[in-house]
């Protein structure tokens, strides 16, 4: 009987260790993704708003993952975490991700990005507004990268500034528009 109890206790202990390791791994993975994303956003943004909700122009609202104030104007950023090989294109309605353990599809995110860019442009008409769909590390595009889609290093290359002083002067000219936009928006936790 005591051998059965020892075996049972060892089984529970192994299960507990496995659960704790799974929780730690999930937390660590989310933490690394979050800090990696913050590193990318902070390297190109002078200011940012996360979880933004703005009027969409049709008496409704639209949610924006991240809005960044850069030296090139405003950047609407939609973040997608899709580790695996992504098959997507400008004219495809659905995109497919094939990962090691599963396959799934999602709607083409470009259409929603265009709506988000238009909503921001309605509020700040005198500032350049661009948009990107940022696929986080672990995503790869086997058949070419669709328009407005990039990976973290590409986003940094497109929006970082070598001359920080000149960049700051440009940003200062956008600041009144940024503040007007902040007055129209509701932001979520960062």
N, C-alpha and C positions, 0 to 999 in steps of 0.2 A: 504494500500500500504506500509506503513512504517513497519508493521508487517512482510510482505513478504521480505523486505530488511533486516530486523534484522535476520530473519530466514536464508536468503541467506548468510549474513555476518557470522553468526554462523557456517553454513555449511562449508564455505571456511576456517574459522579459525580452525575448527576440522580437515579438510583435511590437512591443513598446519602443524598442530601439529602432525598428524599421519605420514606425510612424514618426518618431522624432526626427530621424534622418530625412524622411520625405518632407516634413514641414520645414526643416532647416534648408533643404535644397530649394524648395519653392520660394521661401523668403529670400534666400541669397540670389536666386535667379531674378526675381522681381527687383531686388535692390540694385543689382548690377545693371539691369536694363534701365531703371529709373535714373541712376547716377550717370550712365552713359548718355542718356537723352539730355539730362541737365547739362552735361559737359558740352554737348553739341549746341544746344540752344544758347547757353551763356557765352559761347565763343563767337556767336554772330549777332546776338541781340543786345542793344543798348538798354531796352526795356522790353517787358513781355507781359501778356495777360494770358492766363490759362483757364480753360473751361468757360469760355466767353459765350454769352447769349446776347444776340443783337437782333433788331428788327430785320425782317427779310424783304420788306417792301410790299408784301401781299397781306398786310395786317396780321402777320404771324411772326414767329421768331425762328432763328437758326442758331445752332450751336457750333462753335469753333473750338477745336482742341487747343490750339496755341496761336496767338497773334503776336508777332515780333516786330519791334521797331528796329530797323536796320538802316544803314547809311544809304541803301538803295530805295528806301520807302518802307511800306508795310508788307509783311510776309504772313500770309495765311498758311498755317501748317496743319495738315492732317497726318497723324501718326498711325502707322499700321504695323502691328507685330505679326509677322507671318513667316516663321522660320521654315525653310524648305525652298523648293524650286517653284517660282511663280510664273504662271503662263497667263499673260494679260496683254491686251492691246487697246488702242484708242477706240476702235469700233466694236469691240466685244462687250456684250452686256454683262457677262459674268467672267470673273477671273478664277483660275484654279491654282491651288497650292498643293504640291505633292511633297510630303515630308516622309521621314523614315517610317513613321508609324501610322500615318493616315493621309487621306486625301479629302479636300473640301473646297467649296467654291464660295465666293462672295461677290456682291454687286460691284461693278466697275466704280471705283471711288472718284474718278475724274468728274463725273456729272455733279456730284454733291460739292466737290471743290469749286467748280465754276459758280454754283449758287452762293457759296460762302464768299468768294471773291466779289461777286456782284453786290452782295449785301454790304460789305465793307466799303466798296466804291460809292455806294449811295450816300454814305455818311461822310466820307472824306474824299471829295471829288478832286481836290487839288494835289493829291499825293499819289505817287506810283504805288499800285497794289499788285503784288504777285502772289502766287500760290504754289505750294509743293505738297506732294504726298511723300512722306518720309517713311520708307521701309527700314526697320531697325536691323541690326546685325543678325545674320543668319538667313536673310532672304537673298535669293539670287534669281536673276531673270535669264532663262535659257534662250529665249528667242528675241532678245532686245528689250530695252527699257522703254515703256510708253512715255508719252509727253507728260511733263510736270511731275514725274516720279524720280526719286533719287534715294541714294543710300547716305548714311551720315557723313562720310568723307566728302562725297560730292556736294552735299549741302554746304559744308564748311568752305569748300573751294569756291562755290558760286557766290557766297554771301559774306565771306570774311574780308577784312580790310588790312592792307599793309600799312597805309598811312593813317594812323589812328587820329591824328589831329584834324586832318581834312575830313575824315569820316564823322568826327564829333560835330564839326561845323554844319555838315549836311543834316545830321540828326537834329540839331537845334532848330533848323528851319522846319522840320516836320513836327516838332513838339506841340505847337498849338493844335494841330490836327489830331494828334494822338490824344491830347487832353479832351478834345471835343468827342472823340470816339469813346473814351473812357466814361464820359457823361451819358452816353447812349447805351452802354453795355452793363450787363450784370456778369460778374466773374465768380468762378467757383474757387475752391481751395487749391492752393499751389502744391 
